[in-house]
Amino acid sequence: MGMLKGVRLDRVRGGRQKYRRNPDLPYQVQAFMPRPVLSLDENKMLKALTSCEPDLLRASPDTSLVDLELRVVSTLSDLYDRELVGVISWAKLNTSQYT
């Protein structure tokens, strides 16, 4: 008992708990208003995004290249470049509409 005699109760394990709910006050429940669930047809943001969805990209391999590996890499590089340009222009269009 000697060393524990001067220890404050809130500093020991399982000691006094300062922050308790006042038992005299009624239990408070946070009231929230349920938000109406929108269907996909009613979602304005989804409509706006689908209206400016880019067209599908089609691969057009360069038939002048003889090496098959070079032709594949060239086609993939072209697709990647066109997709990147499309995504950037799509993002610019959408951010300008909503800011």
C-alpha positions in Angstrom: 0.0 0.0 0.0 2.9 2.3 0.6 3.7 3.5 -2.9 0.1 3.6 -4.1 -1.0 5.8 -1.3 -0.1 9.0 -3.1 -1.2 8.0 -6.6 -4.1 10.0 -8.0 -7.1 7.7 -8.8 -7.5 9.1 -12.3 -3.9 8.1 -13.2 -4.1 4.4 -12.3 -5.4 1.7 -14.5 -9.1 1.4 -14.2 -9.2 4.4 -11.9 -11.7 7.1 -11.4 -13.5 8.1 -14.6 -14.2 11.8 -15.0 -16.3 11.8 -18.1 -19.6 10.2 -17.3 -23.0 11.0 -18.5 -25.2 12.7 -16.0 -27.8 10.1 -14.9 -30.3 12.9 -14.2 -30.4 14.1 -17.8 -32.5 12.1 -20.3 -30.7 10.1 -23.0 -30.4 12.3 -26.1 -30.7 10.8 -29.5 -29.5 12.7 -32.5 -32.4 13.1 -34.8 -31.7 13.1 -38.5 -33.9 13.5 -41.5 -33.7 10.6 -43.9 -32.5 11.7 -47.3 -34.7 10.5 -50.2 -33.0 7.8 -52.2 -32.5 9.0 -55.8 -32.9 6.5 -58.6 -30.3 6.5 -61.4 -32.6 8.4 -63.6 -33.0 11.2 -61.1 -29.3 11.7 -60.3 -28.4 14.9 -62.0 -24.6 14.4 -61.6 -24.8 11.0 -63.2 -26.9 12.3 -66.1 -24.3 15.1 -66.7 -21.4 12.7 -66.6 -23.0 10.2 -69.0 -24.0 12.9 -71.4 -20.4 13.8 -72.0 -19.0 10.3 -72.0 -16.4 10.0 -74.8 -16.8 7.6 -77.6 -15.0 4.2 -77.6 -11.5 4.2 -79.1 -10.7 1.8 -81.9 -7.2 0.5 -82.5 -5.8 1.2 -85.9 -2.5 -0.6 -86.3 0.2 0.8 -88.6 0.4 -1.8 -91.4 3.6 -0.2 -92.8 5.6 -1.6 -89.8 7.0 -5.0 -90.5 8.0 -6.0 -87.0 5.0 -7.4 -85.1 6.3 -6.3 -81.7 6.9 -2.8 -82.9 3.5 -2.6 -84.4 1.8 -3.7 -81.1 3.8 -1.2 -79.1 3.0 1.5 -81.6 -0.7 0.7 -81.5 -0.8 0.6 -77.7 1.1 3.9 -77.5 -1.4 5.5 -79.9 -4.4 4.2 -77.9 -2.8 5.4 -74.7 -2.1 8.8 -76.1 -5.7 9.3 -77.4 -7.2 8.0 -74.2 -5.1 10.4 -72.1 -6.1 13.3 -74.3 -9.7 12.3 -74.0 -9.6 11.9 -70.2 -8.0 15.3 -69.8 -10.5 17.1 -72.0 -13.4 15.3 -70.3 -12.1 16.3 -66.9 -11.7 19.9 -68.0 -15.2 19.9 -69.4 -16.7 18.5 -66.2 -14.8 20.7 -63.8 -15.8 23.8 -65.7 -19.5 22.9 -65.4 -19.5 22.4 -61.7 -17.3 25.2 -60.4 
